[in-house]
């Protein structure tokens, strides 16, 4: 796998240096999905977020992108409060995401999929197409721009989802299980791509992933959630030695 | 140049096709067909109007014929005989009561009034998704029908509005149908069309891409109402007489049936559906009237028209769920870069799906 090619970086709408979650709580009808979680993603790093199913990872991402209003606590982009922001506002202010289920615009072409984001953020059609082509080149889909998105192979769909989030580079990108269902070889390619994001785009990455090799391989720091609460945070090496994590998450008796 | 032709060939081909039909009937002196032809062209405008909203947004609207009613009455108010209006429509503003306006002004009213109503009503309902939005549009149809049936001093209630001049013939209807096709084409090629189709494909992902779905839907809704309203204005000035119930359930059903038969995923589908349904309904009517086979008179039972249309609809839904066009556009030349919205094909199937809840 070669190093991804360089992409001209546009200035984003924010010069925020970090994305902050402060004492966040989300309750669904009294049931706490997340309680008192705090974390900070910096713009120059890949920040891993792990935890067993139902730990609240996707709920957290939804709070960070305007799809879910927190019950308590704050989400800050830089120093700016995000109370009442719509998903569109989050994207306009430089927080992008992908979805576990992919959620591509399946019946539109590959190029159109990325064009939508660029046009949605206010670019003219011609420039949107230029930017779209550049970003598709970066994820390795340059030869497939006119295919129907739904006709792409599974891994290519995952790459397209990342491209769609990265066109007009955001300040932060939240990747929700990008490696799900990928083979080891395909994971290698994905890891190269993800770890190049902070350098290439000056964009912080919040990576949710079950594949430990991927998370531990690309993250600078890792945050562990369990049952909606923070279990641990540290470098991959620290997390892999953490007794509480091993016990609760990896199912190893302490 | 090649790219330009490839991009814009579909509306041109469709218009040429309709133009050829008009030319043939004029040259061949097929006067018997003229009424059918004009009605068909007006319906092309209406169904293309339906397509602008339904096809691009994936939200099924049962209410667009309400805009046709509003447009028709707007044209009727503008052009009916002042002597009739002063007696029967005393609730109209004096300006309308005392004057008889020209065809272009009447059409401007038939376009603007539905568009304004669509803006207000759409603002209220287009936050809804899927079936909830569809039911709200159906409610709109009922509201319009109730108001126009009962507001006696303005609409003459359930009695007819008469004395409307009838300048609309095949060529005028063709011109408006062509205009509608062009507008619909330009809209679906535009940035707004692109963004609206993205919301149809996946509403949640569209939001994450910074797309303001409600605004895009509202724009298409207003544009659709303007086109459908223009269809109403033409219809009023073709028939010369208006009754409210013309614009109710059966017309809603037949126009939506036309869109489904043709395929709601493409502009070609909208036009093809109108042509196909018109031809079949005419053939069945012809059969109902009876025609001689040898010495005997072959006659289909009364009601075959409706039955045949229902059967056609069922067959299409079973064997070609994406309609006759299959969501594709009519094209002779393939562009170097596929610019045609290939989308659409599954718009119908998705339309009833609610996309507002689960975010995963």
Interface residues (C-beta under 8 A of the other chain):
Chain A: X58 X62 X65 X66 X67 X68 X86 X87 X88 X91 X92 X96 X97 X99 X100 X101 X103 X104 X105 X106 X107 X108 X109 X112 X115 X116 X117 X119 X120 X121 X125 X146 X148 X164 X165 X176
Chain B: X191 X194 X195 X197 X198 X201 X202 X204 X205 X206 X207 X208 X209 X210 X211 X212 X327 X337 X338 X341 X342 X343 X344 X345 X346 X347 X359 X360
